[in-house]
């Protein structure tokens, strides 16, 4: 059986541990025929990934994962089938990366005040000179034996109220969806269960997302339990959203997560990849959101 498409992965262009080319090679070995590279706030790895995919029988979907501030929360919106060099998208992502640069230095300063020195330099070294994310700080702190694993780092150092926490100042939901649509892409709410929203807040998010032109939601993703998969499949059907699937793969250091192993979408979902002119599969009321 051919694996379903994996439409959410990361490379060393952001906080993954495989280069774009190595990610494609691993995906091809896993039998994937469609993979999206969706690095955080950058499309820098897309060209290398596309070149690596050529001749392998694997379709590379150019994508990005845009950081958004919504109701004082950080959420992520995946853009699929974007033009990676679209000027509006590029300008918007450059603004987010500038904030990321400042945030990384500020995290380093705050950890230093807590007695942890060299964290910024350590995170930068682990980023390979690319975008510096909190995951790079987490890897450094684990290597320094200051935490058991990266999850422990986030709990003890990088979440709200902890020594290295810096609040996000990201794109608005409207901006993120606009950048993606202007670049010819489709906007998808990433790993929605992770935000721990009440039903009221979730429906508010989905409503605003659709009003701005978003048309998809991740139903299957590595952080969703079986029950959450069926919950968000129901939301996708009820809210007339296309269903997406993505591992959120960051590298082989996640032994519990392998490319090409995503479960199928539940029955009744309209896969975002079934018809990449997606609006044709939705009713008239939903077409305006796509």
N, C-alpha and C positions, 0 to 999 in steps of 0.2 A: 504494500500500500504506500502510495506517495504521501509524504508528510504534508500537512496543510502549510500554507505560507507562514513565515515568521516575519512579522512586520514591526518588530521593535528590538533592535540590537545596538550595541555600542562598541566602539573601537578606541584605540589610543588617541584618536582625534579629540576625545573627551575623557571619560573615566573608565573606558574598557582597558583590558590588558593585552589584547591582540591588535596588531596593526590591521588596517582595513583589508589588506591582501590576505593576511593570515586568517582573518575571520571568514572571508569568502572561501578559502581553501577548506577550512573546517566545516563550513556549511555544506559545501559540495560533497565532502566525504560522508556527511550525515544524510545525504540523499535529498536535501532541500532543492527545490526548483525555483522558489521565489523567496527572496530575502530583502528586507528593508534595512538600510543603515540609518539609524536615527540618533545620532550623537547629540548631546546636550548643547543647544544654542550654537551649533556650528554645522556647516556642511563640508568642512575641509577634507573629510575622508572619502567623500563620494567619488571623486575622480579616480583615485587609486582602486577603490572597491569595484567600480564599473570596469576598469581595465582588467582586473583580476578575474571578474566574472565572465568576460568574453571568452567564448569557446568552451565553457565548462557546462553548458546546458543549464545555467542558473541565471534567472532574471534578477538583476539588481534594481530595487525600487529606491530611488533617491528620496531621502527623508530627513527629518530633524525632530528633536524633542524640545519644544519651547517652554521655558520657565515662565510661569504666570503667577501674579499675585491677585487673588480673588477673595474678597471678604476677609482680608488679613491672613489668608492661608496661602501657602505655596502649592499650586497644582501644576500638572504638566499636560501639555497638548502636543500630540504627535502630528506632524505634517507628513503626508504620504504623496508620492509622485510630484514633489516640488521641483521647480527649476532651481538648482543649487546656486546659480549666479544671478538670480533675479535681484535687481538693485534694491527694491523696497525690503525684501526679505533680508538681504545681506546687510543693509543699513540697520535694520531692527536687531538682528543678531549681534552685530558689532557693539551696539549699545549694551546688550546684556553681558557680553564678554568683558566689556570695560568694568561693569559692576562686579563681575566675578573676580577680576584682577584685584580690585579694591578689597572685596570681601576676603579673599585669600590672605592678603597682608594683614587685615584687621583680625582675622582668626588667629594668625600667628602672634600678633601683638597681645591679644587677650590670653592666649595660652601661656605666653611668656610671663604675663603678670601672675599667672597661676603656678609659676615655677617650671613650666615645660618650655625649654628653650630650643631653638632650631627647628620648630615645627613647620614654619613657612618654607624654609630651605629644603627640609625633608620632603614636604609635599610637592614642591616644585620639581625636585629631582625625580620623583616618582611619576610626575606628569609627562616626563620626556620633553619638557619645554613647551607643551601644548597647554590647553585650557586646564586650570587648576580647580578641582572640585573637592568637596568635603570628603569624598571617598579616598582621595590621595592623602589627606590628613589622617584618615582612619587607618590606612595601610601603614603609614609611618609610625603611628602610635602603637599599633600592634607589634611592629618590628622592634620597637623600643621596649616592649614588654610592659607597657602601661595599661594594656587592656587585653582581654582574652581573645577577642575577635572584633571585626569591624562593627558588628551590631552592638557590642559592648561599648565601643568608642562613642557611637552616636548617643547611646543612653546616658553615658557618664560625662561627655564633653561637648557634644555638638547640637543637642536639642534645646528647646526653650528653657531658660533658667540655668543652663549649664555654662561652664567657664568659657567655652569657645563658640558659643552660639552668636550668630549675627543674623538679624532678621533680613529676609529677602526684600528686594526692591525691583521686581521683575516687570515684565510686560503686563498690560491689562488683558483681560480675556478678549476684548474686542480687537486690540492690536494684534495679538497672536493669531487669531483666526483670519484677520485681514491680511497679514503678511503671507500666511500659507495660501489663501485663496488667490491673492495677487500673483503668487508664484506658480499658479496653476495646480495647486495641490488640494488635498482633502484633509480636513481637520478632524482629529480623533481625540477624545478624552482618554488619557492614559491611566492605567491601573486605578480605576475609580474607587475600589474598596479601600485602598490605602489611605484615603483622606478621612475615613471614619465620620462621614457626614450623616446627620439625621436624614430621614426620608424627605422632610420638608426642604432642608438645605440642598440635598441632592437634586430634587426636582427643580429647585431654583437655579442651580448650576446648569442643569441640562436645558432648561428653558432659555436662559440667557445665551448659552452656547449655540443653540439652534437659531435664536434671533440674529446672532452675529454671522451665521452661515456655516456653523459646524455641522457635520453630518454623520459622525461615527463615534463609537465607544468601544474600548477594549473589553471584551467579554472574557476571553481566555488569556491569561497572563500568569507568570510564575508566582506572583504574590496572591493570587486568588485561590481560595479553597474551592472544593467541589460545590459547596452550597452557594458561595459567592458567584461562581460561574453561572449557575442557574438563576440567581437573583438578577444579575446584570443582563442575562439573556432576556429575561422578562422585561426589564427596563428598555432594552433595545427594541423589543417588539412593540411595547406600549407607547414608546416615545418616537417611534418611526425613525430609529437610528440604524445605520449600517453597523454590523458587528465586525470587530477586528480581533486579531489574535497576534500576540507577540510575547516572546520569552523574556524580554528585558535582559538579555544575555550580556554579561560584562566580561566573561572570560572563563577559562577552565579552572580558575580558583574556586568556582562555585560547583563543587562536585555533585550537588543535588540537582543541578540544572544542566541539561544537555540540549544542544541544537537538534531540531528534527523530532522532538519528543512531545510536542504540544498535543493535548487531547482535541478532538473535533469540537466544532461549535455545536451547541444544543440545537435540536430541531426547531424550526420556525424562525431562526435568525437569517437575515439576509447578509451574506458575507460581503465585506467591502471589496473583495477581489473578484467577486462573481462577474461583475460587469464594471470595468474601470471607468465607464461613463456613468457611474452610479445612479444618477438621477433617474435614469430610465426604469429602475426597479422599484421606485417609490411612488406613492400616490401623489396626486396634485398638491395636496396640502403640505406635503413634506418637501416637494421639489425646491421651494424657495429657500430652504435651509441648506441646500447642497451646491 
